[in-house]
Amino acid sequence: MLLARRTRITAACGAATWAACGLAMLVAGAAIAQPPGNGNYRLPNDICGCGDAMGVCLDGAPHTERFWVRGEALIWQLEGQVLPALLTFSPIGTDLNEAGRLDSPNTTILTGSNVVNDDWRAGWGISGGLWVDDCRRTALIWDYLQVGRDTFESNAADLIDNVGSPDTDPAFYLTRPFFNVQTGQQGVQLVSGVTQEREVTTAGTNPVITTTTTTTDVITGSSRVQAYEDFYTTGVAFQHRFRELSNHCEQGHSGQMSWIVGYRHYHDDSFLGINTNSTTERNINVVITDSDTNPNNNPTSPADQNLVFIDNTFDRFIASNNFHGAELGLTARVERWGWWLEGLTTFSIGGNRRVVTLEGQTSDANATAGGAPTVINSGLLVNEETNAGRYSDTQATIIPRLRGGVGCQLTPRLSLRSGYSAIIWPDAVRAADHLPPNLAVDPRNLPGAESTTGATDNPRFPGIQGRTIVAHGFDMALELRY
């Protein structure tokens, strides 16, 4: 049984398809903007030397505006991370051997089996430029785009309606599921619930002494899952106008195409953490009886023993992408009476440094006896002997960036623009892709295991896993020229 949660099926487009669309948009814009006739005009008093065979027409004086700066508000989205089932729950009364298991009909998935970090998020950007010649053909441009962080957080206590009170036994089993490679079946780590074990031993022949030891653990705890992703990009480049698309001498009409050459940096961070806190109240009851019928010879049972243990466990998966490379592209703009359409297509060619880090820890403390807790650098899904560590590589990558937009001139120096952009980043790493395959765990590797004999290398590191990140969204900006 699954809790109702929003899911999204995201269609993935290949980088080649996006690039073809961007180039088609630029070509179409150029065709639309072609003026009638040859459009070859120049002024006799062209004192700044900007007139040429492309049809540039000036008013006989250099442009006075040299700088511009633009502030942007963003609404963007990334495809998100896919989570397997990480927290499950079963009501008390469920067979303890089936509680929380993914193959049990009484199990509810509290967290997982869905996509996270795919919500629309608010971001910001800033960009600007400097014309390096009097005729505004060549400019030095720069930009910074912060898409913003999308954080997913799930607290088990907030997801369960019937959580019981601190003075009573838990009313549910809260569990973390995994695949038990030792038994070849689904397994769980108990976070909250009640367990009971009874051991009966006998000794002697006449009389026969029977010792019955009953250990009852009342475990109260909770678990929290957190996942987030950050994305930003920045760059600096030269932009040069190489073609005029319309007759500049015709009032209110203009158009141009420019090439862009420069440097581009992309950065993406993602994180997945599972934290578990449990308090175990253990009652040990020992009853000793014998077969002697003489009541004066009956042995005395010891008093109950009560112990308290506090356990804290975490598993963390961290992925980072850092791309540095050259950016090449084309931009086009067609203007009519203070309104314009613009398009941009660029390709960034360089190297992506991919880093994946896995960390785990378990802290056990005997609150009854006191003293410092025992700390082991292993959790449930991360083990210091099998998959914990830092893994990295560098891959050659091509990242397309596309934008189409509209704008209008509000005042001679202030304009408003809006558009839609998409960035396609192939073979990038995400945190959730580096969970153990199928959440396979060997219990003999878990902290506190009685024996490691015959243990396999589970949980395993799946190797660095790459997938395409598609970041896209809308922008609204004000541009000031001075």
N, C-alpha and C positions, 0 to 999 in steps of 0.2 A: 504494500500500500504506500503511495507516495503523497506527501503533502503537496497541495496545489502551489506551484511556483511558476513564474514567468520564464518561458524559454524563447529563444529566437533561433531561427535557421538563417544563417548568413550566407548569401551567395558570394562565392569567391571568383573574382575576375583575374585573368592572367595579365601580367604586366604588359605583354605585347598588345593585347586588346585595348587596354587603357591608353597606351602610347599611340596606337593607330587612331583612336577617337580624338586624342588631343591634336595630332597633326592634321586630321581632317577638319577640325574646328578652325585651326589657323588658316588652312588653305581656303576654306569657305569664306572666312572673314576677308581674306585678301581679294577674292573674286568679287564679293559684293561691293567692296570699297573702290574698285577701279573706276575712275572718272571717265566720262566720254571724251573722245579725242585722245591726243597724245599726252595732254597734261604737262607739257614741258614749258615752264614759265620761269623767268628770272627778272629781277629789277635792274635797271641800269645803275642805280645808286646802291648796289649790294656791297656795302663797305666792310662787312665782316667776313665776306668770302664764303658764305654758306650756300649760295646759289650753285646748282650743278645740274647735270643731265637728268636727275631724278625729279626735277620739278619743284625744288624748294623755293618758296617765295617769302621774302621778309619785308618789313616795313622800312628797311634801310638803316636799322640800328640793332646792336646786339641785345639779346634778352637780358633783363636785369635780375631775374630770379635765379638763384644759384643752388639753394638748398630746399629740401622738403623733408618732412617728418610725418609719420602716419601712426595713429593708435588704433588698435583693432580689438573688438570684442568677439569671442569665438563661442560657437556651440558645435562641439565635435564628438565623434564616437569612434571607439576601437572595437574590433571584433570580440574581444574578451577571452577569458580562460575557461576551459572546460574542466569541471570538477567531477570526480567519481563520488560515490556515496562515502561520506566521511564521518557522519554521526547518525546513529540509529537509536530507536527506542521501542520498547515493548512493555505492555502493562504487567504488573505483578500478577502472578498466576500462570504466566507463560512458563513452560518447561525451561529450566535454567540452561539446558543444553541447546535450546533453540532461540533463546532471548537475543534479540538484536541481529541475528544472522540474516543475511540478504536472501537466503533461500527459505525463510520462514514466513508463512502467511500473516503472522502476528507482528511483523516488523514494519515500522514506519520510518522512512528516511527523513531525518530532520534537516540535514545539510548535505548538499551534493547532488549528483545526477542532473546538473544544470550548468548553464553558462553564467559567469559572473564578470564584472568589470566591463560590461558592454552597454552601460547606460550612457545617454547623452550627458556631456559634462561641459561646464563653463570654463573657458580659458581666456587668454589674452595674447596679444602680440604687439610688437613695435618694430617699425622699419623706417628707413630714411635713405637719403642719397645726396650726392653732390655732383652737379654738372661740372666737368673739368674743362669745357671749352665754351666760348662765348655763344655759340650757335646751338648748344644743347643737343649735340649728337651723341656724346660719350659721357657716361656718368659712372661714378663709384657708388654702388648700392650695398646695403646691409639689411639684415632682418633677424628677428628672434621671435619664435612662436612657441608658446607654452600651452599645450593642450589641456593641462590640468590633471589632477589625480582622481580616479574613480575607486572608491573603497567599498568593499563588501565585508560585512561583519555579521556573524551569526553566533548568538549566545544560546546554548541549549536551554537554560532556565527561562529565557524569553519565549521559547518555542513550545514549551510543554505547559498545558493548562493545569494539569493536576500534578503539582510538584511535591505535595505533602508539606508538612510543617517540620521545623527543626526538632520538635519533640516527639515525632513519630517516625516509624520506619518509612523509607521511601516507597512511593506508590507506583514506581515504574523501574524498569531497567534502562539505564542510559549506557550506550556502548559505542565503541569505535570498531567498525568491521574491518576485516582483512581476510585474505585467503591463506589458510594454514597449510603450508607445504609439507608439514610433517604428517598430517592426517589426510591431505588431499581433499579437504572440505572447507567450507566457510567457517571462519572463526571470529571471535570478538575479544576486545579488551573491555572489561567491566569498569565503568566510571561511577555508576550509582546503582544500588540494588542490595539485595539480601542473599547471602549464600550460607549454606550450612553443611558441615561435614561431620560424620559420626564414625568413630573408630572403636571397635570392640576387640579386646585382647583377653586371653585366658592364661592362667598359670596354675600349676599344681595339679594334684590328682585327688587328694582327699584332705581337706576340702578343695574344690575347684574355685579359684578366685577369678572373678570377672571384673575387668576394668572397662568402663564405657566412657570415652572422651568425646564430647560434643563441642565443636568449634563453630560459633555463629559470628559471621562478619556482617555488620550493617555498614554499608558503604554509601556515603553521601558525597556527591561531587558534581562538578559541571565541566563543560568543555566549550571552548571558544574557537571559532575558525575565522581567520582574517585573510583577505586577499586584496591587493591593490596593484595598480599599474600607473606609471608616469611616462609621459612622452613629450619630448620637445625637439626643436630643430633650430639651427642658426646658420647663417652663411654670410659671405661677403663676395662681391663679384663686380666685374665691369659689364656695363650694358652699352651697346653701340647700335645706333639707328643706321640700318643699311638700305632701307627701301621706304619710299613714300608711296602710300596707297591711294592718294587722292590729290586734288588740286588745292594747294594751300592758299592760292590767290582768291579762291572762292569763299566768301565770308561764311563762317559757321560750319565748314566742312574740313575734316582732316582725317588722316589715317597713316599708320606707320608700322613697320616691322623692325625688330631689333634682335640681335643675338646677345646671349649672356654667357660669360665665361668666368668661373670663380671657384670658390671653396665652399663645401657644404658639410655640416656635421649633423648627424641624427643620434638621438639617445632614447633608449627605452629601458625602463626598470619594471620588474614585476616581482611580487612577493606572495607566498602562501605560507601561513603559519597555523598550526593546530596546537592549542594549549589545553591541558587537562589538569584539574586540581581535585583531589579526592581525600576524604578523611575516613579512615576505617576504624570502627569501634568493634573490637574483638572480645567476645566472651568465651571463656574456656571452662566448661563444666565437666567435672570428673566424678563419676559414681562408681564406687567399689562394692561389690557384693561377693558372697561366697556361698557354697553349698552346705555349710555347717548349719544344722537345725538349731543349735544352741544359740539363743539370742545374745548371750553374754559374750560370744566369740565373734559377733559381727564386726567387720572392720569399719573404721571411720573414714568417710570421704572427705577430701580436702575442700576448702572454700573455693568458690568460683574465682577465676582470675580474669581481670578486665584490663585490656591494653588499648592504646590509641596510636594509630600510625597516620602520618601525613605524607602524601605522595604528590609530587608535581612533575609533569612531563611536558616536553614540547618537541615538535618537529618543525623545522623551518626549511623552506625551499626559496632560493633567491636567484633570479636570472637578470643579467644585464647585457645590453647591446650598445656598443659605441662604434659608430660609423664615421670615418673621415675619408673625404675624397674630393675629386674635381667635379664640378657641375657645369654642364653644357645645356643650352636651351634656346628657345625662341619665344618671343612675346609679340603680340599684335594688338593694335587698338584702332578702332574706327569711331569717329566722333561726328555727331550731327547736332548743331545748335545747343551746345552745352551738355548733351547726353552722349554716353559712349558705351560701346561693348569692348571687352578686352579678354584675351586668352593667353595662357601660359603653358608651355610644355618644357620640362627639363628632365635630364637624366644625370644622376650622380653616380660616378664610377669610382670605386675605391675599396677599402677593406673594412670589414665589420669584426671587431673584437668581441667575441662571445664568452661570457663568464657565467658559470653555474656553481652555486655554493649550497651544500646540504649540511645542516647542523641539527643535532639532537641532544637532549639531556633529560635525565631522570634524577630527581632528588627524593630520597626516602629518609624520614625521620621518625624515631620512636618517641612520641610526645610523652609517654608515661615514664620512660627511663631518663629522658632529657639527653643533652649532648648535641653535638653538631650532626647535621644530616649527612648521609652518604650520597655523593654526587657521582654519577656515571655519565659519560658523554655519548649516550645513546637514548633514543626514544623508542616509539613503536615502529615508525616507518623509516627512521634514519638510525643506522648502527655504525659506530666508530670503526668496526672491523670490516664492514662489507660495502657501505656506500657513502659514508660521510666524507666530506672533503671539498676541495675547490677544483673545478675542471674548466679549461679554457681552450680556445682556438681562435684563429683568424681566417675569415673567408672573403674571397673576392666577391663583390656584390654590385649589382646595378639597381638603383632605386629610382623609378619614375615619380615625377610630381606634376600634377595637372591642376589648373585653375581656370574657371570661366566666371566672368562677372560683369556687372553694369555699374555705372557711376553717373554723377551729375555735378555740375559746377554750381556751388551755392553763392560764392562771392568770387571776385577775381583771384583771391589767394586761398580760398577754402573750398574743398570738395568733399562729397559723400560718396562712398562706394560700398558695394556688397557683392559677395560671390560665393561660389562653392569650390572646394578643393578636395583632392584625394592624393594620398601618398601610399605607394605599394612597396612594402619592404619584405623581400623574400628571405627565407632561411634565417629568421630571427628566433631567439630562444625565449620561452615563457616558463615561469616557475612551475606551473601545474603540470607541464609536460614531462617533468622529471621526478614525479612520484614513482615508487616501485611499480613495475609492470603488473597489472591486475591486483595491486596492493598485496603482493605475495610476501609473506613473512614467515620465517622459521622461528617458532616459539623458543627453541633452544638458544637463540641469539638474544633473547630479550633480557633486560636487566633483572636479576633475581632468579634466573633459570637455575634449576637444580643441577643440570648437567648439560654440557655443550657437546657431548659425544655424538658424532654423526651429523652435526649441524651442517647445513648447506650455506651457500653465500647469499642468502636472502635475509633482509631486503637488498635488492640489487640496484645499482645505478644503470639506467637504460642507455647510457651514452648521450652525448649532446644531441638534442632533438630540435630541428629547425622547422618552422612553419611560417607562412606568409602573414604579415601584419598589414591590414588595410586600415589606415586612419583617414577619416574623411569628415567633412562638416562645412558649416557656413560661417562667414565672417561679415562683420559690419564695421566700417572704418571711417574716420575723419582724417583728411590730409591737409596739411598746412604748408604752403610754399612761401618762401621769403628770400 
